[in-house]
Amino acid sequence: MNQFKANERKPQGFTVPLEEMLGSIKFNEQGLVPAIAQQHDTREVLMMAWMNLDALKETLATGQVCYWSRSRKGLWRKGESSGQVQKLISLALDCDGDTVLLQVDQTGPACHTGRRHCFFYEVAEDQVQIQGEVLISPEDLYKK
């Protein structure tokens, strides 16, 4: 049974066991679901990445955000090579169960370019302007 559809009219405060909700998440054909990371105190959208069920469960178990790296084809613990970790503050699932929202406490830049967030290409009419300065050069970010 799809828990998202079954519970959409339930009142605030209604609870469902986590395992039941995890079983209803709509992972794509690769077994992934988009995950949006947002800084918990400023509400700044930091990045979008992918999670599989293992990454989601590890994130919930450890409190450190873990994604699925499509390029590496493996779990990617945010900050494992850069030191720029994401501590999980809260996790929410959208109304359809096809997107995860992570409220995080981000250490340093979230983007591999060394910028605070990944959404620095701003469209303005017929131009795209870079917004957001490089806080740490990628060369220094991944020196380890």
Order of alpha helices (4+ residues) and beta strands (2+ residues): alpha-alpha-beta-beta-alpha-beta-beta-beta-beta-beta-beta-alpha
